[in-house]
Amino acid sequence: MIAAQGPKGRAMAHEIGDGLIALGAPAGGFSTCLVGVNGTVLDEGETVESPRVREAAGPLVAVAYHSACARDRESVKRRPNGEAWLASVEALPERVRHLSVHRGHAKEISNGHDKLADLSIAKRVSFTGTADELRDRLDGLESGGATGVILGTSGAGMEREMRAFAKVAGT
């Protein structure tokens, strides 16, 4: 299996790999295409602002801010509360900003900035939603060429996450 996102990597995956590992969206033309997804299944009555969801999805939502910052600092400002998030990063000496942003990356909210990430975008920037919403998203991945998924979590309540996702996936 070869993990590749760009055209060159995917060409190599076709040439020498036994399949593709993709992030976010599948690619056609592979007999095996696993898509990496990161998120949490909302329990009945939960919202993205619920404390358990904040703990589980907060670090994953923060990654969207990290990625935007790495690609184009100004684009962070287009995210909800992005100006405050970026200001907290830019208040640090430049030599430590990158390390500060990535402390706890995808695992926990421990760097001071990520508590400013707005969870209202959790369903859009992570694989977070109700069981029905996630089943629909899984169907969409399958119709796009995915043959399976690789679930990533923030590490919070990992056993709960695995069981809830397995139930959604029907396994």
Secondary structure, 3 states (H helix, E strand, C coil): CEECCCHHHHHHHHHHCCCEEEECCCCCCCCCEEEEEECCECCCCCCCCCHHHHHHHHHHHHHHHHHHHHHCHHHHHHCCCHHHHHHHHHCCCHHHHHHHHHCCCCCCCCCCCHHHCCHHHHHHHCCCECHHHHHHHHHHHHHCCCCEEEEECCCCCHHHHHHHHHHHHCC
